[in-house]
């Protein structure tokens, strides 16, 4: 059995959007993300993923659940295998209860991990016999200790050097791992030749890819492994596994552009740096970093290429911004990259520059203002026009407000006028979207979503038949309303009068179970609604809670009035409990009569009922 505490920690560390996005192309709309449901054929997206609730729900077929539930449904996994897959993504080790087999289950990916580890070990050994490569690293100021820490190696200048450690050089595994290339003539040769090798690790420290840099001149200067079942460059960050502790300790992460920048900074004691892998900074990269720290500094060259890279990072970050996190941009002098800067000026100067980096909002305004002449009406109009779609995408509400004020100040408009321009832009965008949606789609023979790419997994299975309820849903009972309110605000369970909640019925039992969970001193699960529901898997309450949570996704309580609804529902609960006790005593009076104590209790209840009916004033009896 996997401890419930580990499951809850795991769900608090992962993001359901990241998990599902590995399998489905998600598109943000409002607070949630949408895709065509992978469990039934459809043309319009009705599959919703909520980052705030950490819960998915299809408005079409009704399928719903947590990140664990998605992997179980989509990949056909059992609970334990789904947890292990998520743990691997989060860099966590699943606790061993001693009952699991010591044999490693080889699902295909294990062969790839083993091949990558063997190749990296071979290249590390070859570095000892490559004086030109060692001399190059020394010229770059790297010590043997840093080279060993990052596992640097050297690929010999040979076509088939890997044949020395892989006797079956024609094995399919080598091609799947991206270690070799098969040309059109059927000839196979090593992908990396005469290059410094940089192993690329996943969050668990396993080698999933390699990067190679030429020693002197040559093209391409940098060469990465191709995308494989283990490696997707838009999701991985070079050096992240080694930098995690330093990021937490220093309170911020530095994002640079190349392997040598990461290694050189580490040489000078700046160990909280990571690098993208031949691609622009993606939203996934930013999600990954913001789960580790609340400050990310992008460090780019100060030339035009560096500013273009910074702008792409800004665009991809807008929908991930939080009011409690800071993204900033550090532009180095034109003659420097991070490697040369830290060697020339030292680590303390670099840290000071990172601390003074330009915040994202300021960079956004500066960049747009530089593109348009603000001394003319046309330039100011173009400035606001270009700012509108970017401002609309800022997810952090307070930061968005600050940017709106800055746009207004720069353009000579009032804040209200800028807000009006943003609304006009949103209206035009919505009209275009609706127009596009009304265009007939090409016929589809099945779900439009791609097949799962996880190597060796069982093909996805269709979700159980879940027809969407037709007609208007019956309004929930008082207990049902309370359960929905508590699922939206679990901490409010402490305010419930336990003695008034009946433990009969599915919803009453589920509500009592949540109260019992908190009364035992357990914290509210940090992984959102999905984690709370997952806590009750394999209990009689799981189906009820999952069903109610799915309904809540469709019709969530408005935060502006939810407190009033909660208080009103508590009053109704008291009135219902009062009425039920009066009815029971009256029924008993009719059947067998009441003793004096029971008659006294009935009188008290009737007085209380009249008091409630009269708004708190006790009428004369």
SULPE-V405882 format. One record per backbone hydrogen bond with DSSP energy under -1.0 kcal/mol. NH is the residue of the N-H (numbers start at 1). CO is the residue of the C=O. If there is no record, write none. Layout:
NH&CO, NH&CO
This chain:
7&3, 8&4, 9&5, 10&6, 11&7, 12&8, 13&9, 14&10, 19&15, 20&16, 21&17, 23&20, 24&20, 27&34, 29&32, 32&29, 33&49, 34&27, 35&47, 47&35, 48&57, 49&33, 50&55, 54&50, 55&50, 56&65, 57&48, 58&63, 59&46, 62&58, 65&56, 70&66, 71&67, 72&68, 73&69, 74&70, 75&71, 77&71, 82&78, 83&79, 84&80, 85&81, 86&82, 87&83, 88&84, 89&85, 90&86, 92&87, 112&108, 113&109, 114&110, 115&111, 116&112, 117&113, 118&114, 119&115, 120&116, 121&117, 122&118, 123&119, 124&120, 125&121, 126&122, 127&123, 129&126, 130&127, 134&130, 135&131, 136&132, 137&133, 138&134, 139&135, 140&136, 141&138, 142&137, 147&143, 148&144, 149&145, 150&146, 152&147, 153&197, 154&123, 155&195, 158&156, 163&160, 164&161, 165&162, 166&162, 169&167, 171&168, 176&172, 177&173, 178&175, 179&174, 181&189, 183&187, 186&183, 189&181, 190&159, 191&179, 194&155, 196&213, 197&153, 198&211, 200&209, 202&206, 205&202, 208&200, 209&200, 211&198, 212&223, 213&196, 214&221, 223&212, 225&210, 228&231, 235&232, 238&275, 240&237, 243&239, 244&240, 247&243, 248&244, 249&245, 250&246, 251&247, 253&295, 254&272, 255&297, 256&274, 262&258, 263&259, 264&260, 265&261, 266&262, 267&263, 268&264, 269&266, 270&265, 271&269, 274&254, 275&238, 276&256, 286&282, 287&283, 288&284, 289&285, 290&286, 292&289, 293&289, 296&326, 297&253, 298&328, 299&255, 300&330, 307&303, 308&304, 309&305, 310&306, 311&307, 312&308, 313&309, 314&310, 315&311, 316&312, 318&314, 320&317, 325&322, 326&294, 328&296, 329&358, 330&298, 332&300, 336&333, 341&337, 342&338, 343&339, 344&340, 345&341, 346&342, 350&346, 351&347, 352&348, 353&349, 354&350, 355&351, 356&352, 357&354, 358&329, 360&327, 363&359, 364&360, 365&361, 366&362, 367&363, 368&364, 369&365, 370&366, 376&373, 380&376, 381&377, 382&378, 383&379, 384&380, 385&381, 386&382, 387&383, 388&384, 391&387, 392&388, 394&391, 395&318, 400&396, 401&397, 402&398, 403&399, 404&400, 405&401, 406&402, 407&403, 408&404, 409&405, 410&406, 411&407, 412&408, 413&408, 418&414, 419&415, 420&416, 421&417, 422&418, 423&419, 424&420, 425&421, 426&422, 427&423, 428&424, 429&425, 430&426, 431&427, 432&428, 433&429, 434&430, 435&431, 436&432, 437&433, 438&434, 457&454, 461&73, 481&477, 482&478, 483&479, 484&480, 485&481, 486&482, 487&483, 488&484, 489&485, 492&489, 493&490, 494&491, 495&492, 496&493, 498&496, 500&497, 501&498, 509&505, 510&506, 511&507, 512&508, 513&509, 514&510, 515&511, 516&512, 517&513, 518&514, 519&515, 520&516, 521&518, 522&517, 530&53, 532&528, 533&529, 534&530, 535&531, 536&533, 537&534, 539&536, 542&539, 545&541, 546&542, 547&543, 548&544, 549&545, 550&546, 551&547, 552&548, 553&549, 554&550, 555&551, 561&558, 562&558, 565&561, 566&562, 567&563, 568&564, 569&565, 570&566, 571&567, 572&568, 573&569, 574&570, 575&571, 576&572, 577&573, 578&574, 579&575, 580&576, 581&577, 582&578, 583&579, 584&580, 585&581, 586&582, 587&583, 588&584, 589&585, 590&586, 591&587, 592&588, 593&588, 599&595, 600&596, 601&597, 602&598, 603&599, 604&600, 605&601, 606&602, 607&603, 608&604, 609&605, 610&606, 611&607, 612&608, 613&609, 614&610, 615&612, 616&611
